């Protein structure tokens, strides 16, 4: 969603972008496309290409624009180019006992930083640690005119006005070609364990809401196939006290469960049906649409297999104050994967797209119409 206004744009001169560097080649490619009004389809590792409306255009490959350019463990900040694989970034920070706390899904070994930021995906830890947007400190990108732009920086407090760097998170490349991003990292928790309770979906939802209101070091709350799993992360004393109060059984395969949930490798996701991603308040009631449902984020994220019409899904989510997205269609699904939005929000989307990409050449139609 494009909901933030523009505060500050730094346009780097052509000679600030090294001509032999991949970013320089990307600038040239986008400039040429702008001059020729040529549509571009931005591609990194391709692991999330299923997401969003189909895009028709010449492929602009950013997967070769790789490398960690800066990492300061003591400052909890890492900066890398867009084509850098998540596996490389997570390995480097793990060596310093640090993590990407928003727990980004890979959906494949070729997952890149740029694709992760563009999609704005976050894993099971998101409601407890923050979303991908919360951890972005700065972004360098190329707009639709081939201008190299810099937003934010490499420190946590770096913007006095609107935070444009985070505007790029979840924009699916419609506002710019992400070239480099700076992220905040966090220390690894001292201890992590998972408790499991056998509950039906309704009872599990009630328990999730209750647990979300308690001062416990919870880092994951998910219900699938009759089992509620609660992940605790923190100090040894804090986790021990919380698990003692909760009760339940220790899930010896807990770490594997959260990894498989994050990467959609659970048996739940192995179905030949349309998979909907429904984001609502954790206290929102069941949508009562039928089909299989997995609860994540303490009930705020609901993965649903359902053959209802898109309009029915969009309306059902809207009635409880949320929104639905066709995450993975079971067949060719031409357009309309995101819930329609009304004015004035659509006007904001359109004006932002026009400001960053006046000819509409970057991932045209990936979100809405020309956006």
C-alpha positions in Angstrom: 0.0 0.0 0.0 1.3 3.5 -0.9 0.2 5.5 2.1 3.2 7.8 2.8 4.0 11.1 1.2 7.4 12.2 -0.3 9.7 14.1 2.1 13.2 14.0 0.8 14.8 12.8 -2.4 18.5 12.8 -3.0 19.2 12.5 -6.8 22.8 11.4 -7.3 24.6 12.7 -10.4 25.5 10.3 -13.2 29.1 10.3 -12.2 28.2 9.3 -8.6 27.2 5.9 -10.0 30.2 4.0 -11.1 29.9 3.3 -14.8 31.3 -0.2 -14.7 29.1 -1.1 -11.6 26.0 -3.1 -12.1 24.0 -0.2 -10.7 25.3 2.0 -13.5 24.1 -0.5 -16.0 20.7 -0.6 -14.4 20.5 3.2 -14.5 21.3 3.2 -18.2 18.8 0.5 -18.9 16.0 2.3 -17.1 16.9 5.6 -18.7 16.7 4.0 -22.1 13.4 2.4 -21.3 12.0 5.8 -20.1 13.1 7.4 -23.4 11.5 4.7 -25.4 8.4 4.3 -23.2 9.4 0.6 -22.8 7.7 -1.4 -20.1 10.0 -3.2 -17.6 9.5 -6.3 -15.6 11.9 -6.2 -12.6 13.3 -9.5 -11.6 15.7 -10.7 -8.9 15.9 -14.3 -7.7 12.4 -15.0 -9.0 11.3 -16.9 -5.9 8.4 -14.5 -5.3 7.4 -14.0 -8.9 4.0 -15.7 -8.2 3.0 -12.7 -6.1 1.1 -9.7 -7.5 -0.7 -9.3 -10.8 1.1 -10.5 -14.0 3.5 -8.0 -15.6 4.2 -7.8 -19.3 7.4 -6.1 -20.2 11.1 -6.5 -20.9 12.9 -8.2 -18.0 15.2 -6.0 -16.0 17.5 -8.5 -14.1 19.0 -7.2 -10.9 20.2 -10.5 -9.6 23.9 -9.7 -10.5 23.9 -6.5 -8.4 25.2 -8.3 -5.3 27.3 -7.9 -2.2 27.2 -6.8 1.4 28.6 -3.2 1.3 28.5 -2.5 5.0 28.0 -4.4 8.3 28.4 -2.9 11.7 27.4 -5.6 14.3 27.9 -3.1 17.2 25.6 -0.7 15.5 23.0 -3.4 14.5 23.0 -2.3 10.9 23.7 -4.2 7.6 23.7 -2.8 4.1 23.6 -4.9 1.0 22.8 -4.6 -2.7 19.5 -5.8 -4.0 20.6 -9.0 -5.7 22.4 -10.3 -2.5 20.9 -13.6 -1.4 19.1 -13.7 1.9 21.0 -16.9 2.7 24.3 -14.9 2.5 22.9 -12.1 4.7 21.5 -14.4 7.3 24.7 -16.4 7.4 26.8 -13.3 8.0 24.6 -11.9 10.8 24.3 -15.3 12.4 28.1 -15.4 12.8 27.7 -12.4 15.0 24.7 -14.0 16.9 22.3 -11.6 15.2 19.1 -12.1 13.2 16.8 -10.4 10.7 14.1 -10.1 13.3 11.2 -9.9 10.9 12.0 -13.4 9.8 11.7 -12.9 6.0 10.4 -15.9 4.0 12.8 -17.1 1.2 10.5 -19.3 -0.8 13.6 -20.6 -2.5 17.4 -20.5 -2.2 17.7 -17.7 -4.8 15.7 -15.3 -2.6 17.2 -11.8 -2.7 17.2 -8.8 -0.4 15.5 -6.6 -3.1 12.7 -9.0 -3.7 12.1 -9.4 0.1 11.9 -5.6 0.5 9.7 -5.1 -2.6 7.2 -7.7 -1.5 7.3 -6.7 2.2 7.0 -10.2 3.5 7.5 -11.0 7.1 7.5 -14.3 9.0 5.9 -15.6 12.2 7.9 -13.3 14.4 6.3 -10.2 12.8 3.6 -9.2 15.4 6.2 -9.5 18.2 9.3 -8.0 16.7 8.0 -5.8 13.8 7.4 -6.0 10.1 9.9 -5.7 7.2 9.0 -2.1 7.0 10.0 -1.5 10.6 13.5 -2.7 10.0 14.3 -0.7 6.8 16.6 2.3 7.6 17.5 3.4 4.1 17.1 2.5 0.4 18.9 3.5 -2.8 16.8 2.9 -5.9 16.2 4.0 -9.5 13.0 5.8 -10.4 11.1 5.5 -13.6 13.1 8.2 -15.3 16.4 6.5 -14.6 17.4 8.8 -11.7 19.4 7.2 -8.9 17.7 8.1 -5.6 18.7 7.8 -2.0 16.4 7.7 1.0 17.1 7.4 4.7 20.5 6.2 5.8 22.3 3.7 8.0 21.3 4.9 11.5 18.0 4.2 13.3 17.0 7.9 13.6 17.8 9.3 10.2 14.6 11.1 9.0 12.8 14.1 10.4 9.8 13.9 8.1 8.1 11.3 6.0 10.1 8.1 5.8 10.2 7.5 2.0 12.6 4.5 2.3 9.8 2.5 3.9 7.4 3.5 1.1 9.3 1.1 -1.1 8.5 -1.8 1.2 5.6 -3.7 -0.3 5.5 -1.5 -3.4 6.4 -4.5 -5.6 8.9 -2.4 -7.6 6.1 -0.2 -8.9 7.9 2.9 -7.6 11.5 2.1 -8.2 14.2 -0.5 -8.9 15.7 -1.2 -5.5 19.5 -1.2 -5.7 20.6 -1.2 -2.1 19.0 -1.4 1.4 20.1 -0.9 4.9 18.4 -3.0 7.6 18.4 -3.0 11.4 19.3 -6.3 12.9 18.8 -7.6 16.4 20.7 -10.0 18.7 19.7 -13.6 18.7 17.5 -14.6 21.7 19.4 -16.4 24.4 16.8 -19.2 24.6 14.0 -20.3 22.3 11.5 -23.0 22.8 8.0 -24.0 21.6 5.0 -25.3 23.6 2.1 -27.0 22.0 -1.6 -27.3 23.1 -4.2 -29.5 21.5 -7.2 -27.2 20.8 -9.7 -26.7 18.0 -9.6 -23.6 16.0 -12.2 -21.6 17.9 -10.6 -22.4 21.3 -7.1 -21.8 20.0 -8.2 -18.3 18.7 -9.5 -17.4 22.2 -6.3 -18.6 23.8 -4.2 -16.6 21.3 -6.0 -13.4 22.1 -5.5 -14.1 25.8 -1.8 -14.8 25.4 -1.3 -11.7 23.3 -2.4 -9.6 26.3 0.1 -11.1 28.7 3.6 -9.9 29.5 5.3 -13.1 28.1 8.3 -13.3 25.8 6.2 -14.8 22.9 7.7 -14.7 19.4 5.3 -17.0 17.6 1.6 -18.0 17.8 0.2 -20.3 15.3 -2.7 -22.9 15.0 -2.7 -25.6 12.4 -4.3 -29.1 12.3 -5.7 -29.0 15.8 -2.5 -27.8 17.5 -1.7 -24.4 19.0 2.0 -23.7 19.0 3.5 -20.9 21.2 7.1 -20.0 20.6 9.0 -18.2 23.4 12.2 -16.3 22.9 14.3 -14.4 25.4 16.4 -14.9 28.5 16.6 -18.3 30.1 14.8 -17.1 33.2 12.1 -15.3 31.3 11.4 -18.2 29.0 11.4 -20.7 31.9 8.9 -18.6 33.9 6.6 -18.2 30.9 6.5 -21.9 30.0 6.0 -22.9 33.6 2.9 -20.6 33.8 1.5 -21.7 30.4 1.9 -25.5 30.8 1.5 -27.7 27.8 4.0 -30.0 26.2 7.4 -29.0 24.7 7.4 -29.4 21.0 10.8 -31.0 20.2 10.3 -30.2 16.5 9.3 -26.6 17.2 12.2 -25.0 15.4 11.4 -27.0 12.3 7.7 -26.1 12.5 8.4 -22.4 12.5 10.8 -22.7 9.6 8.3 -24.8 7.6 5.5 -22.3 8.4 7.7 -19.4 7.2 8.6 -21.1 4.0 5.1 -22.6 3.3 6.5 -26.2 3.5 3.9 -27.5 5.9 1.5 -30.1 4.6 -1.2 -27.5 4.9 0.3 -25.6 2.0 0.4 -28.6 -0.3 -3.0 -28.2 -1.9 -4.2 -27.5 -5.5 -6.5 -24.7 -4.5 -6.3 -21.0 -4.4 -4.5 -19.7 -1.3 -5.7 -16.5 0.3 -3.8 -14.3 2.6 -6.2 -12.5 5.0 -5.0 -9.8 7.3 -7.3 -8.8 10.1 -7.3 -7.8 13.7 -6.2 -10.6 16.0 -9.6 -10.3 17.7 -11.6 -10.4 14.5 -14.1 -13.3 14.4 -13.9 -16.2 12.0 -14.8 -15.3 8.4 -17.0 -18.4 8.3 -16.3 -19.0 4.6 -15.5 -22.7 4.9 -12.4 -24.4 3.6 -9.1 -25.0 5.5 -7.6 -22.3 7.6 -4.2 -21.8 9.3 -3.9 -19.0 11.9 -0.6 -17.1 12.3 0.4 -13.9 14.0 -1.8 -14.7 17.0 -4.8 -14.8 14.7 -4.1 -11.6 12.8 -2.9 -13.5 9.7 -5.1 -16.2 8.2 -4.1 -18.5 5.4 -7.3 -19.8 3.8 -7.9 -22.3 1.0 -11.3 -21.4 -0.4 -13.0 -21.5 -3.8 -15.3 -18.6 -3.1 -15.3 -15.7 -5.6 -12.8 -12.9 -5.2 -15.6 -10.5 -4.4 -16.8 -12.8 -1.5 -13.3 -13.0 0.0 -12.7 -9.3 -0.3 -16.0 -8.4 1.2 -15.7 -10.9 4.1 -12.3 -9.5 5.1 -13.6 -5.9 4.7 -16.6 -6.6 7.0 -14.2 -7.4 9.9 -11.9 -4.5 9.2 -9.2 -6.3 7.3 -8.2 -7.1 3.7 -7.7 -10.2 1.6 -5.1 -11.0 -1.1 -5.0 -13.8 -3.6 -1.6 -15.0 -2.6 -1.2 -18.0 -4.8 -3.9 -18.8 -7.5 -4.4 -22.5 -8.4 -4.5 -21.5 -12.1 -4.0 -18.5 -14.4 -5.5 -15.5 -12.6 -5.2 -12.5 -14.9 -5.6 -9.5 -12.6 -7.4 -8.4 -9.4 -5.3 -10.2 -6.8 -5.5 -7.4 -4.3 -8.6 -6.0 -2.6 -9.9 -3.0 -4.5 -9.4 0.3 -2.7 -11.6 3.4 -2.9 -10.8 7.1 -3.0 -8.9 9.0 -1.6 -6.5 6.1 -1.1 -6.5 5.2 -4.9 -5.8 8.8 -5.6 -2.7 8.7 -3.4 -1.5 5.5 -5.1 -1.9 7.1 -8.6 -0.2 10.3 -7.7 2.8 8.5 -6.1 3.1 6.3 -9.1 3.1 9.3 -11.3 5.7 11.1 -9.2 8.2 8.2 -9.2 7.3 6.6 -12.5 5.7 9.2 -14.8 5.5 6.9 -17.9 4.4 3.9 -15.9 7.2 1.7 -17.1 8.1 -0.1 -13.8 6.2 -3.3 -13.2 3.0 -1.8 -14.8 -0.2 -3.1 -13.3 1.4 -5.3 -10.7 -0.8 -3.7 -8.0 -3.8 -1.9 -9.4 -4.4 -0.8 -13.0 -1.4 1.3 -13.9 0.0 1.2 -10.4 
